[in-house]
Amino acid sequence: MSVALCCVQGFEWDGTPTGTIGKLANNDTYITGNNPDVAVLVIHDLLSWNFPNLRLLADHYARETNATVYLPDFFGGESLAAGPILANRFHELDIPSFVAKNSREIREPEIFDCTRALREKYKKIGAVGFCFGGWAVFRLGAKEHQPPLIDCISAGHPTWLTKKDIDEVAVPVQILAPEIDSQFTAELKLHSFETILKLGIPFDYQHFPGVEHACFTRGDEKHAGEREAMVRGKNAAVWWFKQFLFDS
């Protein structure tokens, strides 16, 4: 794939992340882009904030939306080995222990704090979350926040998402949904349709046939269609942010 195509609509698979490491609230954060008015918060999945593809994805968001993009560490400085995750060898990892240290109840306050820090600095803020980050962006967009913490959200293959989270979303919401997903189940997909369409907010549902959970960050060339899905998911999120974070 040529550099020109990557810059327009593809993905820089073998690139080097170009951002810097700083702080957002009290969290170590990968930061890329320099827009003083518009920010995008990226909430990582199980692969954590230091997974190269996710940092490259943040770089793409920054270039293609002209936003400042923040990718904080929400796992307290820990990360699981990427190899077993990429190969679906989860039996090699102590997932229960890791999940217990990174539950919704533990991580939600710092996710809210990071978003409040962005709200103090930027005029418009979007959030995109994958897997672990999927439930989190719904919580950021909940109706309980007055004034709103966030201006729009995008959720890719969300994990730990509840019907209550869906019921209470109050900002423009985009869902990136793989066909094969044991976490974002057919029941939750149907509930999303039945509920969000009645909430009076903009709603974009993107269906990705033939691919599975984690495709939007993993982008594994060994899984048929996964790289194409990651590029399409990236392009969809860029389009979504352009709709709601920038004046027309």
C-alpha positions, 0 to 999 in steps of 0.5 A: 500500500502506498504512502499516499493511499495510507494518508487518504484512506488506508492505514500505515501498518508498519509505521512508527507512532509520531506522538509524545508521552505526557499526562492527562489528569494523573494518567500517562498518555500518548498525545498526537496532534495540535488542535487547540479547540478540538480533542478526541479521547481514545480508550484502549482495549485489552491490548492497552495504550502502548499497542503500536496499532492503537497509537498509529490509529490515534495518529490517523485520527489526528491527521485526518480529523485535525484534532488533538488526540489523547490515548491514556493508560487506563490499566495503571501501568500494566499491560498483558502480553500482546502475543497471546491476545493476538493469537486468541491464546487467552489461556496463557494469561491471567485474565481474571486477575487482570480484569479484577484490577481494571473493573468498571467500578475501578476505572470509571472515575479516572476515565471521567477525570481525564474527560473533565480535564479535556472539557476544561481545555477544549471547545469540542470533544469526541471519544472512541473506545474499543472493547474495554473502552466501549462501555466507557464511551457510553458512560461518558455520553450518559444523560447524567452529565449536565452539561455533557462531558462529551460531544459525540462517541464511537464504540467498537466491539464494546465489552461489559456494555449493559442495556442501561448504558445503551438506554441512557446515552444522550449524545450522537453515538456510532457503533462499529459492530463485527458480525462475530462477537461474543461480547456485543451479543445479538441481543445487545445489538438488537437492543441498541437498535430498538432503544437508540432510534427512539432517543432523538439523537444521531445514530450510526450503526456500522455492520462488519460481516465476517470479522470478529471481536477485536478487529478494529485494533488488532488488524491482523493480516492472518484473519481474513478481512480484518485489516480491511475492517480496521481501515473501514472502522477508522474511516467511519470514526473519522467521518463521525468526528468530522460531523460533530466536532467541527463547525460546518 
